[in-house]
Amino acid sequence: MNDHGVITEPGTIVFRRTLPGPIERVWAYLTESEKRGKWFAAGETELKAGGKVEFHFLHKILSHEPTPERFKDMENGVSFEARVVECDPPRRLAYTWPTSNGGDNSEVTFELTPQDDRVLLVLTHRKLDPDNMTGTAAGWQSHLGILEDVLNDQPPRGFWTTHAKAEADYKRMIADSDHS
């Protein structure tokens, strides 16, 4: 299975995953701090438009790999806040995503669709700065892989190992698309 996201237009990447359900279980892993912290970032979510979303990233607890030198500034955690744009439990959650350069926020949307005992998760990240596309895509791919592992009751894959390989793949994919 190809875990890579698809760049659907400039600044937009879409990921699709089929996960073990039910839908309420997957929703809980998107919205409840303790569960979200097992694959992405802990933090409270106010489940209403305009509500606050807290993100407390601590990558070293996700898969127990050493932090690469170039990410050492993140080793003891990184935190920020976003705002809920849309909330329709348990099917759709969208929130802003702050940029590191102080520019306009990008936007992340999770859509969940039941499929028998499975759930299709579609993650769309829009309005991405082209300079951040490879790192953001690799980050989502790594985090979603850990979500799959957690939901399948498997040991989580290595975050940084997965990130490094995915980042190299996205650099190639984006370079190839720029030349076509």
Beta strands, then each sheet from edge to edge (+ up, - down):
strand 1: 6-9
strand 2: 12-20
strand 3: 52-57
strand 4: 78-88
strand 5: 92-97
strand 6: 106-115
strand 7: 118-126
sheet 1: 1+ 2- 7+ 6- 5+ 4- 3+
end
